Amino acid sequence: MAAIIKDQNLVRVGKPVTPDSRKRVVLPKTVVREGVTYYVYHNSVGQIILDPQASIPASELWVFENKDILASIDRGIRESLSGKTITRGSFAKHVNDAP
């Protein structure tokens, strides 16, 4: 299994929380983002890790299933971040050219 904790710099957030009678814990608003679900992990000493997950539309799943496409996108992002871009000017004149 891949490492769950991707950043060891953990920060305590808010006041301590206690599970209610139905074993629910309310998370502080500052750590919960809209539209995110969580995988829940725990270890032998009782620590609980919430690993945020984001859903993607099924129509976009093919990108993540195609290693070549995903590698190409990653390469393009790395090139862009390192300044390896070419300016092609404005494409504004083509806005109304869509079929």
Long-range contacts (C-beta under 8 A, 24 or more apart in sequence): 4-41, 4-49, 4-51, 5-49
